[in-house]
Amino acid sequence: MTQLRFRKKKNEELGRLTPEEYHQTEKFPVTIVLDNVRSLNNIGSIFRTADGFRAEELLLCGITATPPHRDIRKTALGAEEAVPWRYFPETREAISELKKNGYRILSVEQTENSISLERFSPKKGQHYALVFGHEIRGVSQEVVEMSDTVIEIPQFGTKHSFNIAVSAGMVLWHLYLHWVDSK
């Protein structure tokens, strides 16, 4: 049996985009909405995840902090310079604008009549907005009511929720797999 050898790639071998190239490339048709997220580290991590999936945009709402901020940059590692973002004082304003522009609003929350993540299949050609909420209170009820669908991530342990940045990564990966398959 042949044993595989692995060598870590150097940064210059990864073929990463510059922020300017990021703005010019085709985007994954997903916008991420942060509904009153308080942790600067979570905000930074979501910027980095949005960059990794080449998301269209990040909408920062309510108490969600905005760049420039050193604690956001600490986890974003510069992704806040590539990923387009806007601030909305009220999440409902962001949701209303997205709906007017034809986005389907998907809140990630635990609700009655939610769809388990593994059962959700995005439609080809549709643009989606994923809403993630406050670390303790989650997505506000008002925003849940404005949603077209609520997705729930299955959990099997003792805690009631995943970290918001982890949740964003899981949901984006799930949608990305479907998007790639439909191309």
Secondary structure, DSSP 4 states (H G I P E B T S, - for coil): -PPP---PPPGGGS-PPPHHHHHHS--EEEEEEEES---HHHHHHHHHHHHHHTEEEEEEETT---SS-HHHHHHHTTGGGTS-EEEESSHHHHHHHHHHTTPEEEEES--TT-EEGGG--PPTT--EEEEEEBTTTBS-HHHHHH-SEEEE----SSSS---HHHHHHHHHHHHHHHHHHH-
